[in-house]
Amino acid sequence: MTSSMSRSLFRHSALGLCLLATGLAGCDAVLGSKSDPTTDEIFIEGQTDPTLVDDVGYVPLNPFYTQGFGGAFVNPVDVYVGYDEFVYVADDRGLHVLDLAGRPQFLLDQVEGQPLRDITAIVQDRRLNVYVAARRDTTVADAVCPSSGGGEDCDLAVVYRISGLTTGTPAVEDILWHPFDDGSRRFTRFETPNVYSTGASDEDAEFTGVSVLADNRLYVTRRGPVNTTATGRPSQAFSPFNAFLQYTADGAYIQYVRALTPDRATLLSAYYPSDVLTFVGPPQRGSVALNEDFLLALAPPPTEATPTYGVVSVQVVETTDGIEYRVDSARLGAAGNPDLGDGALFEPGQFVRPTSMAYAPDQTGYLFVLDAGKDSLFVFNQNGIEGVAPPPGAGSTRPVRASFGGTGAGPLQFSNPNGVAYYEEVVYVADTGNNRISRFRLNTDFE
């Protein structure tokens, strides 16, 4: 980190003034008037009951963020609003840090002498450590890596844990490597990067999602082509590339969860996971109940079978025989009850290529699923029913559909979106193909 980067860090005092100024600017300047075409589109998209068209829907918050530190965003792939109240954006240039008003503060583009590249996920824990899933070059004795013609120079998936970003003294506290930090490989020849019987290699594995628990333990998803003995997996004791991994807050390996099938899509599977979601998030709170349940988004390559359910919900249950991983029967059952609403998280064929998920850690408990295959953002209540709470006096308690999207560059459209985040009633979307961070708010939250 350069000294200029440090000097530009985190002006907390300016943040409140900026938000106040935005509020005083007037609704028409920010959202448009009720007669302009943009507003007409906003209130047409994503509604269920025609009588509620003027009452419930997500509206864009202008301006969208298009500028990172030192220039425009280039293919932004993820966004996260942290406990430190700063917006983290990953793109082809590295990790940008913006304040909540969208003003770039700095760019982290180098990590321990190498470019910060090929980022797939970012998250922050409650200690203000930032985790970045990316790739890194290294040389490993006795490794066999195709990128160097079968030599010892390897291009591997990593997860960085970086501290000090909020104080201007960033430091890499830990790096989780594939395959070194996969405990199932210890004391085997596959503890070092290698090529498997089908020709796939450890360079084909990637970390796709990172999420934290209230006690700062870490969930990590990984995917790749080696998942069965037919695809080169040496044994059942050896973790597949498609895996749900757990680590302590200090980065020590706990386990990969064997209960989640890696090679076929079921209600308990880690079948080409693209993201993992836990039920905790900013802002910071004095105490947070520990909830170990999680969601997995499943997004296999086009050559593999399409899952019936693109998102699975898993409950972690402590029994007298140990921890069990169970299908979330409550959300699954809700999908089969038409009286609860018009759509559900567990609706067959709901998603094409889900890329990211977010959770609203407030009284709403909303779940957000971003689908790059449909260029759409889906919104569910905490029971897994599609929609948001109807406004007071609506005469119905059924959730109102508020999902929206479609391919394009309009205010309610996306182009290959890859990241979604939520912070204090605002939804942020890394709209990759449009090189922007789009922002939305439920119009009933303005009242």
Secondary structure, 3 states (H helix, E strand, C coil): CCHHHHHCCCCHHHHHHHHHHHHHCCHHHHHCCCCCHHHHHHHHCCCCCHHHCCCCCEEECCCCECEECCEECCCCCEEEECCCCCEEEEECCEEEEECCCCCEEEEECEECCEECEEEEEEEECCCCCEEEEEEEEEECCCCCEHHHCCECEEEEEEEEEEECCCCCCCEEEEEEECCCCCHHHCCCHHHCCCECCCCCEHHHCEEEEEEECCCCCEEEEEECCCCCHHHCCCCCCCCCCCEEEEECCCCCEEEECCCCECCCCCCCECCCEEEEECCCCCCCCCCCCCCCCEEEEECCCCCCCCCCCCEEEEEEEEECCEEEEEECHHHHHHHCCCCCCCCECCCCCCCCCEEEEEECCCCCCCEEEEECCCCEEEEECCCCEECECCCCCCCCCCCECCCEECECCCCCCECCCCEEEEECCEEEEEEHHHCEEEEEEEHHHHC
